[in-house]
């Protein structure tokens, strides 16, 4: 089996590649990644010399670069490549449309031309928008994205649906809740707060911290993605969720408690525009039809994640620079 993983130098993509190397050792894996500020090949340093793994630098938004890699021939394509940071999408929406929409279209066109057997689109629960308390979004729930990021991912999902309906392309979509775990770029809230708390820096928390999120360890999500890749039905969507729902304030307090840091580090700041109040997924479909369910409890997963960032300071200290710091300086430092 020959597999193209786009965005494989990112957080979920790199963890998925490691899962394949360890659990499908006979598969040939090509990692195609633009290496933006959030792409980091050091996340795959431990498997870089594996005989069944190779890396090609390229941009899914550039059709000629996508065509060149597809000429290698693939059985499966798994598209992790995306701009994903909601805050950044508020200030740079065009970049998100280019990568997440045009890039996905390029992949779909080439996958169709080269007769790929299965195309898996990695999406997000944010396409459903904010969910009222007491409700959960299943796969038939209306799409109501509230940020440029979520809108770009919803658009890509609809493109995938159209290629299945119009061209009978074997496209499948997964929509997961918030991921956490090792190798996550420290612009996302959990590694952002862990690394800042380690350094005794303030933790800027939007609004009153009452927004609710569901959390899944990245290893659980990667297991779900592999299950869907091998067992899922073309044309279907599968929600992927974890065990826990927490307010952002509860999450922040948990991180500080586990690091033995004072809650005085919390700094409430002005809420971001269009901030969804609550995400909640109904994951009964993937459980009932494919037999998958998460195995990592949040209280265990968050402890292991904090320990990883404590023991891998060089990884995140080396990347907390450049574009990341420029963005932080512009959009976080002076908020009140």
C-alpha positions in Angstrom: 0.0 0.0 0.0 1.4 3.4 -1.0 0.1 6.4 1.0 0.3 10.1 0.5 0.0 12.1 3.7 -0.3 15.8 3.1 0.6 18.1 6.0 2.5 15.3 7.6 5.0 17.7 9.4 2.1 19.2 11.4 0.8 18.1 14.7 -1.8 15.4 13.8 -0.2 14.5 10.6 3.2 13.7 12.2 1.6 11.6 14.9 -0.4 9.8 12.2 2.7 9.0 10.2 4.3 7.6 13.4 1.3 5.4 13.9 1.5 4.0 10.4 5.3 3.4 10.7 4.7 1.4 13.9 1.4 -0.4 12.9 1.6 -0.7 9.1 5.3 -1.3 8.6 4.7 -2.7 5.1 3.1 0.6 3.8 5.1 3.1 1.8 4.5 6.6 3.2 5.2 9.9 1.4 4.9 13.1 3.5 4.1 16.2 1.4 4.3 19.4 3.4 4.9 23.1 2.7 6.8 23.5 6.0 5.1 26.7 7.1 5.8 28.1 10.5 3.7 25.2 12.0 5.4 22.4 10.0 8.3 20.9 11.8 10.3 17.9 10.5 12.0 17.6 13.9 8.7 16.1 15.0 9.5 13.1 12.8 13.2 12.9 13.5 12.9 9.5 15.1 11.5 7.9 11.9 13.1 10.1 9.2 15.5 7.3 8.2 12.8 4.6 7.9 13.1 2.8 4.5 9.3 3.1 3.9 9.1 6.9 4.6 10.1 9.8 2.5 9.5 13.6 2.6 8.7 15.9 -0.3 8.4 19.7 0.3 5.5 21.2 -1.6 2.4 23.3 -1.4 -1.1 21.8 -2.0 -2.3 25.2 -3.3 0.2 24.9 -6.2 -1.2 22.5 -8.8 2.1 21.8 -10.5 3.7 20.8 -7.3 0.8 18.5 -6.4 0.9 16.9 -9.9 4.6 16.2 -9.5 4.1 14.3 -6.3 1.0 12.4 -7.6 3.1 11.0 -10.5 4.6 8.7 -7.9 1.2 6.9 -7.8 -0.7 6.3 -4.5 -3.4 4.0 -3.2 -4.6 6.3 -0.4 -4.4 10.1 0.2 -5.0 11.5 3.6 -5.2 15.3 3.7 -4.1 16.9 6.9 -2.6 19.9 5.1 -4.4 23.1 6.3 -4.1 26.4 8.0 -5.8 25.7 11.4 -5.3 28.6 13.9 -8.7 30.3 14.3 -7.1 33.6 15.6 -4.8 33.8 12.6 -7.8 33.2 10.2 -9.4 36.3 11.6 -6.5 38.5 10.5 -5.4 36.5 7.4 -8.6 34.8 5.9 -7.3 34.7 2.3 -4.4 32.4 3.3 -7.0 30.0 4.8 -9.1 30.0 1.6 -6.1 29.4 -0.6 -4.7 26.4 1.4 -7.9 24.9 2.8 -10.2 25.3 -0.2 -8.0 25.6 -3.4 -5.5 23.2 -2.0 -8.2 20.6 -1.3 -9.6 21.0 -4.8 -6.1 20.4 -6.3 -5.8 17.2 -4.3 -9.2 16.0 -5.3 -8.6 16.8 -9.0 -5.3 14.9 -9.0 -6.6 12.0 -6.9 -9.4 11.6 -9.5 -7.0 11.8 -12.4 -4.6 9.3 -10.9 -7.3 6.9 -9.7 -6.6 7.0 -6.0 -8.5 4.2 -4.3 -9.4 6.2 -1.2 -9.3 9.9 -0.3 -9.6 10.9 3.4 -10.3 14.5 4.3 -9.4 15.6 7.8 -11.9 18.1 9.0 -13.1 19.7 12.3 -16.1 19.9 14.6 -15.9 23.7 14.1 -17.8 23.4 10.8 -21.0 22.8 12.9 -20.6 26.1 14.7 -21.6 26.7 18.3 -23.9 24.0 19.7 -26.5 24.8 22.3 -26.1 23.2 25.7 -27.7 19.8 25.9 -27.4 19.1 22.2 -24.7 17.2 20.2 -24.0 17.5 16.5 -24.2 14.3 14.5 -22.9 13.9 10.9 -26.3 15.2 9.5 -26.1 18.4 11.6 -26.3 21.6 9.5 -23.0 23.4 8.9 -22.8 26.8 10.5 -19.1 27.9 10.6 -18.5 31.1 12.5 -14.8 31.8 11.7 -12.9 32.1 8.4 -11.0 29.0 9.4 -14.2 27.0 10.1 -15.8 28.3 6.9 -12.8 27.2 4.8 -12.9 23.7 6.3 -16.7 23.5 5.7 -16.1 24.6 2.1 -13.5 21.9 1.7 -15.9 19.3 3.1 -18.6 20.4 0.6 -16.1 20.1 -2.2 -15.3 16.5 -1.1 -19.0 15.7 -1.0 -19.5 17.1 -4.5 -16.7 15.0 -5.9 -18.2 11.9 -4.4 -21.7 12.7 -5.7 -20.6 14.0 -9.2 -17.6 11.8 -9.9 -18.1 8.8 -7.6 -14.7 9.6 -6.0 -14.1 7.4 -2.9 -13.9 10.4 -0.5 -14.4 10.0 3.3 -14.4 12.8 5.9 -13.5 12.8 9.6 -14.5 15.6 11.9 -12.7 15.6 15.2 -13.0 17.7 18.3 -10.0 19.6 19.8 -6.8 17.5 19.8 -4.0 17.7 22.3 -0.7 15.8 22.9 3.0 15.8 21.9 4.4 17.9 19.1 1.5 20.4 19.0 2.6 23.8 17.9 2.4 26.2 20.9 -0.1 28.6 19.3 -2.9 26.2 20.3 -4.3 26.6 23.8 -3.0 23.6 25.6 0.7 23.8 24.6 0.4 27.6 24.6 -0.7 27.6 28.2 1.7 24.7 29.3 4.8 26.4 27.9 3.9 29.8 29.2 3.1 28.4 32.6 6.4 26.5 32.7 8.1 29.9 32.1 5.9 31.6 34.7 4.3 33.9 32.0 0.7 35.0 32.1 -2.0 32.9 30.4 -4.3 35.2 28.3 -7.8 33.6 28.6 -10.5 34.9 26.4 -13.6 36.4 27.9 -14.6 34.8 31.2 -13.3 31.4 30.2 -16.8 29.8 30.0 -16.5 28.5 26.4 -16.8 24.7 26.3 -14.6 22.3 24.3 -14.4 18.6 23.9 -10.9 17.1 24.0 -9.3 14.1 22.4 -5.7 12.9 22.7 -4.0 13.0 19.3 -3.2 9.3 19.5 -6.9 8.4 19.8 -7.7 10.6 16.9 -5.0 9.0 14.8 -6.4 5.5 15.6 -9.8 6.7 14.6 -8.4 8.1 11.3 -6.7 4.8 10.5 -9.9 2.9 11.3 -11.9 5.2 9.0 -9.3 4.9 6.2 -9.5 1.1 6.3 -13.1 0.4 7.2 -15.1 3.6 6.4 -17.6 3.8 3.6 -16.9 6.2 0.7 -19.2 9.3 0.8 -19.6 9.1 4.6 -18.6 11.5 7.4 -17.5 10.3 10.8 -17.4 12.4 13.9 -14.4 11.7 16.2 -14.7 12.9 19.8 -13.1 12.3 23.2 -14.3 11.6 26.8 -14.3 15.1 28.3 -16.0 18.5 28.0 -14.4 21.3 29.8 -14.7 25.0 30.0 -11.6 26.9 29.0 -11.3 28.1 32.6 -11.5 24.5 33.9 -8.8 23.5 31.4 -6.5 26.4 32.4 -6.9 25.6 36.1 -6.1 22.0 35.5 -2.9 22.8 33.7 -1.8 25.2 36.4 -2.6 22.7 39.1 -0.6 19.9 37.5 2.3 22.2 37.0 2.0 23.5 40.6 1.6 27.1 39.4 -0.6 29.8 40.8 -3.9 30.8 39.2 -2.6 34.4 39.5 -1.0 33.6 36.1 -4.5 33.7 34.5 -5.1 37.0 32.7 -8.6 37.5 31.3 -8.5 39.3 28.0 -11.1 40.7 25.5 -12.9 37.9 23.7 -12.1 37.2 20.1 -14.7 38.0 17.4 -17.1 35.2 16.6 -15.9 33.0 19.5 -18.1 29.8 19.5 -19.5 29.1 22.9 -19.6 25.3 22.8 -18.6 22.4 20.6 -20.2 18.9 21.1 -20.1 15.9 18.9 -22.3 12.8 18.7 -19.8 10.0 18.0 -22.1 7.1 18.0 -21.8 6.5 14.3 -18.1 5.6 14.3 -18.5 3.6 17.5 -21.5 1.6 16.2 -20.5 1.1 12.6 -16.7 0.9 12.8 -16.1 -0.2 16.4 -13.9 2.7 17.4 -14.0 4.6 20.7 -11.4 6.7 22.5 -9.2 4.9 25.0 -7.1 7.7 26.6 -8.8 9.4 29.6 -8.3 13.2 29.7 -6.8 13.2 33.2 -4.1 10.7 32.1 -3.6 12.2 28.7 -3.1 15.8 30.0 -0.6 14.6 32.6 1.4 12.8 29.9 1.2 15.8 27.6 2.5 18.2 30.3 5.3 15.8 31.0 6.2 15.7 27.3 6.5 19.5 27.1 8.5 19.6 30.3 10.9 17.0 29.0 11.2 18.4 25.5 11.9 22.1 26.1 14.4 22.3 23.3 11.6 21.3 20.8 9.3 24.1 21.7 11.8 26.7 22.6 13.4 26.4 19.2 10.1 27.1 17.4 8.8 29.8 19.7 10.3 32.4 17.4 9.9 33.9 14.0 6.3 34.0 12.7 4.9 32.7 15.9 6.3 35.4 18.1 5.4 38.1 15.5 1.8 37.0 15.5 1.7 36.8 19.3 3.2 40.3 19.6 0.6 41.8 17.2 -2.5 40.1 18.5 -2.1 38.9 22.1 0.5 41.0 24.0 -1.5 44.2 24.3 -5.0 42.8 24.6 -7.0 43.9 27.7 
